[in-house]
Amino acid sequence: MAEFKERVFSGVQPTGNLHLGNYLGAIKRFVALQDSYDCIYCVVDLHAITAQLVHEDLKGQTRSITAAFLAAGIDPERHIVFNQSAVSGHAELAWIFNCVARIGWMNRMTQFKDKAGKDRENASLGLLAYPSLMAADILLYRATHVPVGDDQKQHLELTRDIAMKFNIDFSGKIASSGRAVETIVGEERIDAYFPLTEPLIEGPAPRVMSLRDGTKKMSKSDPSDLSRINLTDDADTILKKIRKAKTDPDALPSEVEGLAGRPEAENLVTLYAALAETSRASVIAEFGGRQFSEFKPALADLAVEKLAPMNGEMRRLMDDPGHIDAVLAKGAAKARVIAEETMADVKDIIGFL
């Protein structure tokens, strides 16, 4: 019986500087997944124009994300690293999925509501259809797994809905094409072409919050650069930002439960635990009862120790844009082989000449 080849897909938008939250919550996981799966990692530049059409340096941002992938340890020889716009199948399959998905599904997407704000009528059609393009990104490679954070779970559920509807609507043609993979959904067996992609949630990925407000996520779009540690920050900048990070007047608690109601303290302890690859309980065991004037320098030294090698490699790579472009071009060529096979199958299943 045919089975779906296990494959991981994920992407990062080339908008703003990558920060520590992006690294701990996503890129570090991408690196680890290479040992267990065939991985496709994409710089999703088509997504970058959904909310903001004109960018000052989209090419430079695309290269910067790629440099971060490589500096973190993603191997473009064993796996695939490319930019989305270099493979036309993403846009082509997204249009087909626009016809599969229902308007009601899109209207329920909370990220659209958040990003469009009160002026929804003035938002781009691309922003509304963003999840359909995301589904195309994943299913163009018939990816079986996607590492996701809390903010993307709803989009992955939509991807599964789109795959399911396509599989059901074209079940007869999928079966007669000889490309069917028997899939069990509940108690029903269906002839599927697209997998029902599963989320990869491996352990409690750290939720990294702003250094200026422990109740908000660390963000590339925050107007204050002091709110985040960028992956391109040098040691002096990292030290300054952690020294200026917002805290409260009390000492660190003697147990983890004491972090409740103290968002800034909890964030800094979480950061230390994630960088040291240990538990928050272990951090509290070492630093509990001590003032932030003692804890912050230790956190800063640890952050510099962990990020300095990656920072230096990113800078080296960014000084050689030709090398980055060559990595992306080679990755796009490998991605195109898979994408073109999928699009040929989909066109045949639908009935396009």
C-alpha positions as CSV (number, residue, x, y, z in Angstrom):
1,M,0.0,0.0,0.0
2,A,1.3,3.5,-0.9
3,E,2.3,5.7,2.0
4,F,3.1,9.4,2.3
5,K,6.8,10.0,2.5
6,E,7.6,11.6,5.9
7,R,8.7,15.2,5.2
8,V,8.9,18.4,7.2
9,F,8.1,21.9,5.8
10,S,8.4,25.2,7.5
11,G,9.0,28.8,6.5
12,V,10.0,32.2,8.0
13,Q,9.0,35.6,6.6
14,P,11.8,37.9,5.6
15,T,10.4,40.9,7.5
16,G,12.4,42.7,10.2
17,N,15.4,41.4,12.1
18,L,15.2,37.8,13.4
19,H,15.4,37.8,17.2
20,L,16.0,35.4,20.1
21,G,12.4,34.4,20.2
22,N,12.5,33.3,16.5
23,Y,15.7,31.3,17.2
24,L,14.5,29.5,20.4
25,G,10.9,29.0,19.2
26,A,11.6,28.0,15.6
27,I,15.1,27.9,14.0
28,K,16.6,25.8,16.8
29,R,13.9,23.3,16.4
30,F,14.4,23.3,12.6
31,V,18.0,22.3,13.2
32,A,17.1,19.4,15.5
33,L,14.5,18.0,13.1
34,Q,17.1,17.4,10.4
35,D,18.3,14.3,12.2
36,S,14.8,12.6,12.0
37,Y,13.2,13.9,8.8
38,D,13.7,15.1,5.2
39,C,13.3,18.8,5.7
40,I,12.3,21.7,3.5
41,Y,12.9,25.2,4.9
42,C,11.7,28.2,3.0
43,V,12.1,31.9,3.2
44,V,8.4,32.9,2.5
45,D,8.9,36.1,0.6
46,L,5.4,35.9,-1.1
47,H,3.9,36.0,2.4
48,A,6.0,39.1,3.1
49,I,3.9,41.3,0.7
50,T,0.5,40.3,2.1
51,A,0.5,43.0,4.8
52,Q,3.1,45.4,3.4
53,L,3.5,45.5,-0.4
54,V,6.6,47.7,-0.7
55,H,9.7,46.8,1.3
56,E,12.9,48.8,1.5
57,D,15.2,45.8,1.0
58,L,13.3,42.5,0.6
59,K,16.3,40.9,-1.1
60,G,18.5,41.8,1.8
61,Q,16.0,40.5,4.3
62,T,15.7,37.2,2.4
63,R,19.4,36.8,2.5
64,S,19.5,37.6,6.2
65,I,16.9,34.8,7.0
66,T,18.9,32.4,4.9
67,A,22.1,33.4,6.7
68,A,20.4,32.7,10.0
69,F,19.3,29.2,8.8
70,L,22.8,28.3,7.8
71,A,24.5,29.9,10.8
72,A,22.2,28.0,13.1
73,G,23.2,24.7,11.6
74,I,20.7,23.9,8.8
75,D,22.5,21.8,6.2
76,P,21.5,22.9,2.6
77,E,23.3,19.8,1.2
78,R,21.2,17.2,3.1
79,H,18.0,19.2,3.1
80,I,16.4,22.0,1.0
81,V,16.7,25.7,1.7
82,F,15.2,28.2,-0.8
83,N,13.0,31.2,-1.2
84,Q,9.3,30.8,-2.0
85,S,9.0,33.1,-5.0
86,A,11.6,31.0,-6.9
87,V,9.2,28.1,-7.2
88,S,6.0,29.1,-9.1
89,G,4.1,26.1,-7.8
90,H,3.4,27.9,-4.5
91,A,1.3,30.6,-6.2
92,E,-0.2,28.2,-8.7
93,L,-1.4,25.7,-6.0
94,A,-2.5,28.6,-3.8
95,W,-5.0,29.7,-6.5
96,I,-6.4,26.2,-6.7
97,F,-6.7,26.1,-2.9
98,N,-8.5,29.5,-3.1
99,C,-11.1,27.6,-5.0
100,V,-11.2,24.7,-2.6
101,A,-11.3,26.8,0.6
102,R,-14.5,28.6,1.7
103,I,-14.8,32.3,2.5
104,G,-16.3,31.4,5.9
105,W,-13.1,29.5,6.7
106,M,-11.0,32.5,5.9
107,N,-13.2,34.9,7.9
108,R,-12.7,32.8,11.0
109,M,-8.9,33.2,10.9
110,T,-7.9,35.1,14.0
111,Q,-4.6,36.3,12.6
112,F,-6.4,38.1,9.7
113,K,-8.6,39.9,12.3
114,D,-5.6,40.8,14.3
115,K,-3.5,42.1,11.4
116,A,-6.3,43.8,9.5
117,G,-7.6,45.5,12.7
118,K,-10.7,47.7,12.5
119,D,-10.1,48.7,8.8
120,R,-10.7,45.2,7.4
121,E,-12.1,46.6,4.1
122,N,-8.8,48.2,3.4
123,A,-6.7,45.1,4.0
124,S,-5.3,43.3,1.0
125,L,-6.9,40.3,-0.5
126,G,-3.6,38.6,-0.1
127,L,-3.8,39.1,3.7
128,L,-7.2,37.4,3.8
129,A,-6.0,34.5,1.5
130,Y,-2.7,34.2,3.4
131,P,-3.7,30.8,5.0
132,S,-4.5,29.4,1.6
133,L,-1.0,30.2,0.4
134,M,0.4,28.7,3.6
135,A,-1.6,25.5,2.8
136,A,-0.1,25.5,-0.7
137,D,3.4,25.9,0.8
138,I,3.0,22.8,2.9
139,L,1.0,20.6,0.5
140,L,3.0,21.4,-2.6
141,Y,5.6,19.1,-1.1
142,R,2.9,16.8,0.5
143,A,4.6,17.5,3.8
144,T,3.5,15.2,6.6
145,H,4.7,17.3,9.5
146,V,5.1,21.0,10.3
147,P,6.6,22.5,13.5
148,V,4.1,25.0,14.7
149,G,3.7,27.5,17.5
150,D,0.5,28.6,19.1
151,D,0.0,31.4,16.6
152,Q,0.0,29.0,13.6
153,K,-2.1,26.1,14.9
154,Q,-5.3,27.5,13.3
155,H,-3.6,27.8,9.9
156,L,-2.5,24.2,10.1
157,E,-6.0,23.1,10.9
158,L,-7.1,25.0,7.8
159,T,-4.4,23.2,5.8
160,R,-5.9,19.9,6.9
161,D,-9.4,21.1,6.0
162,I,-8.3,22.1,2.5
163,A,-6.5,18.8,2.0
164,M,-9.5,16.9,3.2
165,K,-11.9,18.7,1.0
166,F,-9.7,18.2,-2.1
167,N,-9.3,14.5,-1.3
168,I,-13.0,14.0,-0.9
169,D,-14.1,16.2,-3.8
170,F,-11.7,14.4,-6.2
171,S,-11.6,11.0,-4.5
172,G,-12.8,9.1,-7.6
173,K,-10.2,10.8,-9.9
174,I,-7.5,10.3,-7.3
175,A,-8.3,6.6,-7.1
176,S,-8.4,6.2,-10.9
177,S,-5.1,8.1,-11.3
178,G,-3.2,5.5,-9.4
179,R,-1.8,8.1,-7.0
180,A,-4.1,7.4,-4.1
181,V,-2.8,6.9,-0.5
182,E,-5.4,5.1,1.6
183,T,-6.0,7.3,4.6
184,I,-8.3,6.6,7.6
185,V,-10.3,9.6,8.8
186,G,-12.3,8.7,11.9
187,E,-13.8,5.3,10.8
188,E,-13.8,6.2,7.1
189,R,-11.2,5.2,4.6
190,I,-10.6,7.7,1.8
191,D,-8.3,7.7,-1.3
192,A,-6.1,10.7,-0.5
193,Y,-3.6,12.6,-2.7
194,F,-2.7,15.1,0.0
195,P,-1.7,14.1,3.5
196,L,-3.5,15.5,6.6
197,T,-0.4,17.3,7.8
198,E,0.4,16.8,11.5
199,P,1.8,19.4,13.9
200,L,5.2,18.8,15.4
201,I,5.0,20.0,19.0
202,E,8.1,18.7,20.8
203,G,8.2,19.8,24.4
204,P,7.3,23.2,25.8
205,A,8.9,25.5,23.2
206,P,9.9,28.7,25.1
207,R,7.5,31.6,24.7
208,V,9.9,34.5,24.6
209,M,8.4,37.8,25.6
210,S,9.4,41.4,25.1
211,L,12.3,42.7,27.3
212,R,10.2,45.9,27.9
213,D,6.9,44.2,28.6
214,G,6.7,40.7,29.9
215,T,3.0,40.4,28.8
216,K,3.8,40.8,25.1
217,K,5.7,38.4,22.7
218,M,9.1,39.5,21.5
219,S,8.4,40.9,18.1
220,K,10.2,42.1,15.0
221,S,7.7,44.8,14.6
222,D,8.0,46.4,18.1
223,P,9.1,50.0,17.6
224,S,11.6,49.7,20.5
225,D,14.8,47.8,19.6
226,L,15.4,47.4,23.3
227,S,12.4,45.0,23.4
228,R,14.3,42.2,21.6
229,I,17.7,40.6,21.2
230,N,18.3,40.5,17.5
231,L,20.4,37.6,16.1
232,T,22.8,40.2,14.6
233,D,23.3,42.1,17.9
234,D,26.9,42.2,19.0
235,A,28.0,41.3,22.6
236,D,27.9,44.9,23.8
237,T,24.4,45.4,22.5
238,I,23.1,42.2,24.1
239,L,24.7,43.2,27.4
240,K,23.0,46.6,27.3
241,K,19.6,45.2,26.4
242,I,19.5,42.7,29.2
243,R,20.8,45.3,31.6
244,K,17.9,47.6,30.6
245,A,15.3,44.8,30.6
246,K,12.3,45.6,32.7
247,T,12.0,43.8,36.0
248,D,10.3,44.3,39.3
249,P,11.8,45.3,42.7
250,D,11.7,41.9,44.3
251,A,14.3,39.2,44.4
252,L,13.9,36.0,42.4
253,P,11.6,33.6,44.1
254,S,12.8,30.4,45.8
255,E,10.5,28.2,43.7
256,V,9.0,28.3,40.2
257,E,5.5,29.0,41.5
258,G,6.7,32.3,42.8
259,L,7.1,33.6,39.2
260,A,3.3,33.7,38.9
261,G,2.1,37.3,38.4
262,R,5.6,38.4,37.7
263,P,5.8,38.4,33.9
264,E,9.2,40.1,33.5
265,A,10.8,37.9,36.0
266,E,9.3,34.8,34.5
267,N,10.5,35.8,31.0
268,L,14.1,36.3,32.1
269,V,14.1,33.0,33.9
270,T,12.6,31.3,30.9
271,L,15.2,32.8,28.6
272,Y,18.0,31.6,30.9
273,A,16.6,28.1,31.0
274,A,16.1,27.9,27.2
275,L,19.7,29.2,26.5
276,A,21.2,26.8,29.1
277,E,18.9,23.9,27.9
278,T,17.8,23.3,31.4
279,S,14.5,23.7,33.4
280,R,13.2,26.8,35.1
281,A,13.3,24.9,38.4
282,S,17.1,24.4,37.9
283,V,17.5,28.2,37.3
284,I,15.5,29.0,40.4
285,A,17.5,26.5,42.4
286,E,20.7,28.4,41.4
287,F,19.5,32.0,41.5
288,G,16.5,31.9,43.9
289,G,16.6,34.7,46.5
290,R,19.1,36.7,44.5
291,Q,18.5,40.2,43.1
292,F,18.3,40.9,39.4
293,S,21.5,42.9,39.7
294,E,23.2,39.5,40.1
295,F,21.0,37.5,37.7
296,K,21.1,39.9,34.7
297,P,24.9,39.8,34.2
298,A,24.7,35.9,34.4
299,L,21.9,35.9,31.8
300,A,23.8,38.4,29.6
301,D,27.0,36.3,29.7
302,L,25.1,33.2,28.8
303,A,23.3,34.9,25.9
304,V,26.5,36.2,24.5
305,E,28.2,32.8,24.9
306,K,25.4,31.0,23.0
307,L,24.7,33.6,20.3
308,A,28.2,34.9,19.5
309,P,29.2,32.0,17.3
310,M,26.0,32.2,15.3
311,N,26.2,36.0,15.2
312,G,29.8,35.8,13.8
313,E,28.8,33.2,11.2
314,M,25.7,35.3,10.1
315,R,27.9,38.3,9.6
316,R,30.5,36.3,7.6
317,L,27.7,34.9,5.4
318,M,26.1,38.3,4.8
319,D,29.4,39.6,3.6
320,D,29.2,37.0,0.8
321,P,25.7,37.5,-0.8
322,G,26.8,35.5,-3.9
323,H,27.2,32.4,-1.7
324,I,23.8,32.9,-0.1
325,D,22.2,33.4,-3.6
326,A,23.8,30.2,-4.8
327,V,22.5,28.2,-1.8
328,L,19.0,29.5,-2.5
329,A,19.2,28.8,-6.2
330,K,20.4,25.2,-5.6
331,G,17.6,24.7,-3.1
332,A,15.0,26.1,-5.4
333,A,16.1,23.7,-8.1
334,K,15.7,20.8,-5.8
335,A,12.3,22.1,-4.5
336,R,11.1,22.6,-8.1
337,V,11.5,18.9,-8.9
338,I,9.1,18.0,-6.1
339,A,6.7,20.9,-6.8
340,E,6.5,20.2,-10.5
341,E,5.6,16.6,-9.9
342,T,2.8,17.6,-7.5
343,M,1.4,20.2,-9.9
344,A,1.4,17.7,-12.8
345,D,-0.6,15.3,-10.6
346,V,-3.0,18.0,-9.4
347,K,-3.7,19.3,-12.9
348,D,-4.3,15.7,-14.1
349,I,-6.6,15.0,-11.1
350,I,-8.6,18.2,-11.7
351,G,-8.7,17.7,-15.4
352,F,-6.6,20.5,-16.8
353,L,-5.2,19.9,-20.3
